[in-house]
């Protein structure tokens, strides 16, 4: 089996940068920004070794990896792990859409 790779959807990248930018602006410092970015990167790498670690969701092919106040929603395929979105759990859940 070929080694899987992580693929971030455009939506996931947009949400990630939105979250990081929020903390950069709010805190007027890159300290938390960098800490959060490193935490997320480390946890996403764990998915490469243990892709089924995330919780099953109501979407049959989608799982959710909880990382502190965030959930990364992803899908496992034969050769990649597709990250569909990242969600800050402190937001209104009615606004959550996982795919596309």
Secondary structure by P-SEA (a helix, b strand, c coil): ccbbbbbbcaaaaaaaaaaaaaaaaaaccaaaaaaaaaaaaaaaaaaaaccccccccccccbbbbbcccbbbbbcccccbbbbccccccccccccccccc
